[in-house]
Amino acid sequence: MEELFLSDSEYRLMDIIWANAPLESGKLVKLAEEKLSWKKSTTYTILRKLITKGMALNEDTVVKVIVERDRVQRFESSRVVKRNFGGSLPSFITAFLGDKTLSGSEADELIELIDSYRDDK
């Protein structure tokens, strides 16, 4: 699987970019200051890292998304399941639910989702 790992700081800035792209880099600086209390230099440092990783593009002072949020989320979810649960999705779900309960509609929705991914259809 393609390496799409983002540090917490990179993910936080990408979150703003995903929600607002395309946007001028000056606007990104203002949003990062408002939402993250970051200085201009911090925003540009993290943006450079994202550009180097191929996650975003800053072209003519306009920041654009290269890698969509859902691809990063799929990568990160898979990474957590592999690293923390030995690749076992049932173990992950058990740990995630803990002592919580599901409503009937939530359980039905999960069953439908699981059925849609069965390989023995």
C-alpha positions in Angstrom: 0.0 0.0 0.0 1.2 3.5 -0.9 2.8 5.4 2.0 0.3 8.1 3.0 1.3 8.6 6.6 0.9 12.1 8.0 2.1 13.5 11.3 -0.5 15.1 13.5 0.6 18.6 12.4 0.5 17.6 8.7 -3.0 16.0 9.2 -4.3 19.1 10.9 -3.1 21.4 8.1 -4.4 19.0 5.4 -7.8 19.0 7.2 -8.0 22.7 6.5 -6.8 22.3 3.0 -9.3 19.5 2.2 -12.1 21.6 3.6 -11.2 24.7 1.6 -9.1 23.8 -1.5 -8.3 25.3 -3.8 -7.3 28.3 -1.7 -4.7 31.0 -1.8 -1.7 30.4 0.5 -2.4 33.6 2.3 -5.9 32.4 3.1 -4.4 29.1 4.4 -2.1 31.1 6.7 -5.1 33.0 8.1 -7.2 29.8 8.6 -4.3 28.0 10.3 -3.8 31.0 12.6 -7.5 31.0 13.4 -8.1 27.3 13.8 -4.6 26.1 15.0 -3.1 29.3 16.5 -0.1 28.8 14.1 2.3 31.5 13.0 2.9 32.0 9.2 6.3 30.3 9.4 4.8 27.2 11.0 2.1 27.0 8.3 4.6 27.3 5.5 7.0 24.8 7.1 4.2 22.1 7.3 2.9 23.0 3.9 6.4 22.4 2.4 6.4 19.0 4.0 3.0 18.2 2.5 4.2 19.3 -0.9 7.4 17.2 -0.6 5.2 14.2 0.3 3.0 14.8 -2.7 -0.1 15.5 -0.7 -0.7 19.1 -1.8 0.5 21.5 -4.5 1.2 25.3 -4.1 1.1 26.6 -7.7 1.0 30.4 -8.3 0.2 30.9 -4.6 -2.9 28.6 -4.9 -2.9 25.5 -2.7 -4.5 22.4 -4.2 -5.2 18.9 -3.0 -3.3 16.1 -4.7 -4.3 13.2 -2.3 -7.9 13.1 -1.2 -8.9 12.7 2.4 -10.5 9.2 1.9 -7.2 7.8 0.6 -5.3 9.0 3.7 -8.1 7.7 6.0 -8.1 4.3 4.4 -4.3 4.1 4.7 -4.3 5.2 8.3 -7.1 2.8 9.3 -5.3 -0.1 7.7 -2.1 0.9 9.4 -3.7 1.0 12.8 -5.4 -2.4 12.3 -2.2 -4.0 11.1 0.1 -2.5 13.8 -2.2 -2.6 16.8 -4.4 -5.6 16.1 -2.2 -7.9 14.0 -4.4 -7.2 11.0 -7.5 -8.6 12.7 -10.5 -6.4 11.9 -12.7 -8.3 14.5 -10.1 -7.5 17.2 -10.1 -3.9 16.2 -13.9 -3.6 16.3 -14.1 -5.4 19.6 -11.5 -2.9 21.1 -13.2 0.0 19.4 -16.6 -0.8 20.8 -15.3 -1.7 24.3 -18.3 -1.7 26.6 -20.5 0.4 24.3 -23.7 -0.9 22.8 -25.1 -0.5 19.4 -28.7 0.6 18.6 -30.6 -1.8 16.4 -30.3 0.5 13.4 -26.5 0.8 13.9 -26.1 -3.0 14.1 -28.3 -3.4 11.0 -26.2 -0.8 9.1 -22.9 -2.6 10.1 -24.4 -6.0 9.0 -25.3 -4.5 5.6 -21.9 -3.0 5.3 -20.1 -6.3 6.1 -22.4 -8.2 3.7 -21.5 -5.8 0.9 -17.8 -6.7 1.4 -18.2 -10.4 1.5 -16.1 -12.3 -1.0 -18.3 -15.4 -1.0 -21.4 -13.8 -2.6 
